[in-house]
Amino acid sequence: MQRFGNCSQELVNLVLTGRGTQNVHDGEQDVGGGYIMKGVARQPYVGYLTRLEFLRVVKVGSFLKEPRFPAWVVGSESHFSVVFSTEAKACEPAPESATKRLFDKRDASSGGFVPEAEIPALMEELEIPVASQPVQMKALLRKMDQGMGVVPWSVFWPVVSPFLLEKEKTETRPVVVDEAEAEARARAAFARADVFQGGFLQPEQVPQALQEMGCSCY
């Protein structure tokens, strides 16, 4: 209990999750200097929302926002309320929740952005195949580049979501090209079209090389 008998966040977390941690974010956050802020370790049965998030005082993690059952304790400045739904899908996690948790782990300042230098490692952690292809990785980074050295979540998610979400039936999945294999095929097609073996192609030989590579532009 806090001063004047107010319920502390530790007590709320203890009741909801079984652990009296002090914070409402997912997992643990390293804030530097050897100091670790402990939050909610796993998805609870009943969730938690707070008006303080609207006021930008705290940021509730996806574990508390997306509990196992569609029921939430709602905190305000002076009291708690409970809201619930009879529809189980009301607490289904958003498609981006797992990705957001990994993103937030690298968001040391909790400012909603990650250093641009950490994006390739984050992509590998998300097991996105394009992360191992340098040229395509650079192309994705250019899409995320805001000229600030950091990538906000609002920019990161639209770029990576096609690689993580199932597309509608009328859409196709993003194509991840093996750059080494593509280069080998291009060299082989070039060599076959290079009738003089001089390391160059005549203009009329270019369509042949492109067709052998499977290019549909000719």
C-alpha positions as CSV (number, residue, x, y, z in Angstrom):
1,M,0.0,0.0,0.0
2,Q,1.1,3.5,-0.7
3,R,0.8,6.6,1.4
4,F,-2.8,7.5,2.4
5,G,-3.9,3.9,1.7
6,N,-3.7,4.0,-2.1
7,C,-3.1,0.8,-3.9
8,S,0.4,0.6,-5.4
9,Q,1.3,-0.8,-8.8
10,E,3.2,-3.5,-7.1
11,L,0.0,-4.7,-5.4
12,V,-2.0,-4.5,-8.6
13,N,0.6,-6.6,-10.5
14,L,0.8,-9.1,-7.6
15,V,-3.0,-9.6,-7.8
16,L,-3.1,-9.8,-11.6
17,T,0.1,-11.7,-12.3
18,G,1.3,-13.3,-9.1
19,R,4.4,-11.1,-9.0
20,G,4.7,-7.8,-7.3
21,T,6.8,-6.0,-9.9
22,Q,6.8,-2.3,-10.1
23,N,6.2,-1.6,-13.8
24,V,3.6,-2.4,-16.5
25,H,5.8,-3.0,-19.5
26,D,6.6,-6.4,-21.0
27,G,9.5,-8.3,-19.5
28,E,12.6,-6.5,-18.3
29,Q,14.2,-3.3,-19.6
30,D,17.9,-2.4,-19.1
31,V,18.0,1.3,-18.5
32,G,21.8,1.4,-18.1
33,G,24.1,1.5,-15.2
34,G,23.3,-2.1,-14.3
35,Y,19.7,-1.1,-13.4
36,I,17.0,-3.4,-14.7
37,M,13.3,-2.3,-14.6
38,K,11.2,-5.4,-14.1
39,G,7.7,-5.5,-15.7
40,V,5.2,-8.2,-16.5
41,A,6.8,-11.5,-17.4
42,R,3.9,-13.3,-19.1
43,Q,0.3,-12.9,-20.3
44,P,-2.0,-12.8,-17.3
45,Y,-5.6,-14.1,-17.1
46,V,-7.0,-10.6,-16.4
47,G,-5.5,-7.5,-18.0
48,Y,-4.8,-4.0,-16.9
49,L,-5.3,-0.6,-18.5
50,T,-4.7,2.9,-17.1
51,R,-5.7,6.4,-17.8
52,L,-2.1,7.3,-17.0
53,E,-1.1,5.9,-20.4
54,F,-3.3,8.4,-22.1
55,L,-1.5,11.1,-20.1
56,R,1.8,9.6,-21.2
57,V,2.9,8.9,-17.7
58,V,3.3,5.1,-18.3
59,K,3.2,2.7,-21.2
60,V,1.3,-0.5,-20.7
61,G,2.8,-3.6,-22.4
62,S,1.0,-6.0,-24.7
63,F,0.8,-8.7,-22.0
64,L,-1.5,-6.6,-19.8
65,K,-3.4,-5.2,-22.8
66,E,-4.0,-8.7,-24.3
67,P,-4.9,-11.0,-21.4
68,R,-6.1,-14.6,-21.7
69,F,-9.6,-13.6,-20.9
70,P,-11.5,-10.5,-22.1
71,A,-11.5,-8.7,-18.8
72,W,-9.4,-5.7,-17.6
73,V,-8.9,-3.7,-14.5
74,V,-8.8,-0.1,-15.4
75,G,-7.0,2.4,-13.2
76,S,-7.6,6.1,-12.9
77,E,-6.3,8.8,-10.5
78,S,-8.7,7.9,-7.7
79,H,-10.2,4.4,-8.2
80,F,-10.3,1.2,-10.2
81,S,-13.0,-0.1,-12.5
82,V,-13.4,-3.4,-14.3
83,V,-14.5,-3.8,-18.0
84,F,-15.1,-7.1,-19.7
85,S,-16.5,-8.6,-22.9
86,T,-18.5,-11.8,-23.7
87,E,-16.5,-12.1,-26.9
88,A,-13.3,-14.0,-26.6
89,K,-11.8,-12.3,-29.6
90,A,-11.8,-9.0,-27.8
91,C,-8.5,-10.0,-26.2
92,E,-6.9,-11.6,-29.2
93,P,-3.4,-10.2,-29.7
94,A,-2.8,-7.8,-32.5
95,P,-0.8,-9.3,-35.4
96,E,2.2,-7.1,-34.6
97,S,2.3,-7.8,-30.8
98,A,5.2,-10.3,-30.9
99,T,7.2,-8.0,-33.2
100,K,6.5,-5.0,-31.0
101,R,7.9,-6.8,-27.9
102,L,11.2,-7.4,-29.7
103,F,11.2,-3.9,-31.0
104,D,10.6,-2.5,-27.5
105,K,13.5,-4.5,-26.0
106,R,15.8,-2.5,-28.2
107,D,14.0,0.7,-27.5
108,A,16.2,1.7,-24.5
109,S,14.6,5.1,-24.1
110,S,11.0,3.9,-24.4
111,G,10.6,6.6,-27.0
112,G,9.1,4.4,-29.7
113,F,12.2,4.2,-31.8
114,V,15.3,2.0,-32.3
115,P,18.8,3.0,-33.5
116,E,19.1,2.4,-37.2
117,A,22.3,0.4,-36.6
118,E,20.3,-2.2,-34.7
119,I,17.6,-2.8,-37.3
120,P,19.6,-5.6,-39.2
121,A,20.0,-7.6,-35.9
122,L,16.3,-7.0,-35.1
123,M,15.4,-8.4,-38.5
124,E,17.5,-11.4,-38.0
125,E,15.8,-12.0,-34.6
126,L,12.5,-11.8,-36.3
127,E,13.8,-14.5,-38.7
128,I,13.1,-12.4,-41.8
129,P,15.1,-14.0,-44.7
130,V,15.9,-10.7,-46.3
131,A,18.1,-9.9,-43.3
132,S,20.8,-12.2,-44.8
133,Q,20.8,-10.5,-48.2
134,P,22.9,-7.3,-48.0
135,V,21.6,-5.5,-51.0
136,Q,17.9,-6.1,-50.1
137,M,18.6,-5.2,-46.5
138,K,20.1,-1.9,-47.6
139,A,17.0,-1.2,-49.7
140,L,14.7,-1.8,-46.7
141,L,16.9,0.5,-44.5
142,R,16.5,3.2,-47.1
143,K,12.7,2.9,-46.8
144,M,13.1,3.3,-43.0
145,D,15.6,6.1,-43.2
146,Q,14.3,9.3,-41.5
147,G,17.6,11.1,-41.6
148,M,17.7,10.9,-37.8
149,G,19.7,7.8,-37.1
150,V,16.7,6.1,-35.5
151,V,13.7,4.2,-36.8
152,P,10.3,4.8,-35.2
153,W,7.9,1.9,-34.8
154,S,5.4,3.7,-37.1
155,V,8.0,3.5,-39.9
156,F,9.4,0.1,-39.0
157,W,6.1,-1.9,-38.9
158,P,4.8,-1.0,-42.4
159,V,8.1,-2.0,-44.0
160,V,8.5,-5.4,-42.2
161,S,4.8,-6.4,-41.9
162,P,4.5,-7.8,-45.4
163,F,7.2,-10.3,-44.5
164,L,5.5,-11.4,-41.3
165,L,1.8,-11.3,-41.9
166,E,-0.2,-13.6,-44.1
167,K,-1.4,-11.7,-47.1
168,E,-4.9,-11.6,-48.5
169,K,-5.6,-14.3,-51.1
170,T,-5.5,-11.7,-53.8
171,E,-2.0,-10.6,-52.8
172,T,1.3,-12.3,-53.0
173,R,3.9,-12.7,-50.4
174,P,7.1,-10.6,-50.6
175,V,9.7,-12.3,-52.7
176,V,13.1,-12.8,-51.0
177,V,15.8,-13.2,-53.6
178,D,19.0,-15.1,-52.9
179,E,21.5,-12.6,-54.1
180,A,24.3,-15.0,-54.5
181,E,22.2,-17.4,-56.6
182,A,20.8,-14.6,-58.7
183,E,24.3,-13.3,-59.4
184,A,25.5,-16.8,-60.4
185,R,22.5,-17.2,-62.8
186,A,23.2,-13.7,-64.3
187,R,26.9,-14.5,-64.9
188,A,26.0,-17.8,-66.5
189,A,23.4,-16.2,-68.8
190,F,25.8,-13.4,-69.7
191,A,28.6,-15.9,-70.5
192,R,26.3,-17.9,-72.8
193,A,25.2,-14.8,-74.7
194,D,28.8,-13.5,-75.0
195,V,29.6,-15.2,-78.3
196,F,32.9,-13.4,-78.7
197,Q,34.0,-14.3,-75.1
198,G,35.2,-10.7,-74.7
199,G,33.3,-9.8,-71.5
200,F,30.7,-7.7,-73.3
201,L,27.4,-8.2,-75.2
202,Q,26.2,-6.8,-78.4
203,P,22.9,-4.9,-78.0
204,E,21.0,-7.6,-79.9
205,Q,22.3,-10.2,-77.5
206,V,20.9,-8.5,-74.4
207,P,17.3,-9.9,-74.8
208,Q,18.7,-13.4,-75.0
209,A,20.6,-13.0,-71.7
210,L,17.6,-11.5,-70.0
211,Q,15.3,-14.2,-71.2
212,E,17.7,-16.9,-69.9
213,M,17.6,-15.1,-66.5
214,G,13.8,-15.4,-66.5
215,C,13.3,-11.6,-66.9
216,S,9.9,-10.8,-68.2
217,C,10.8,-7.4,-69.5
218,Y,11.7,-8.8,-73.0
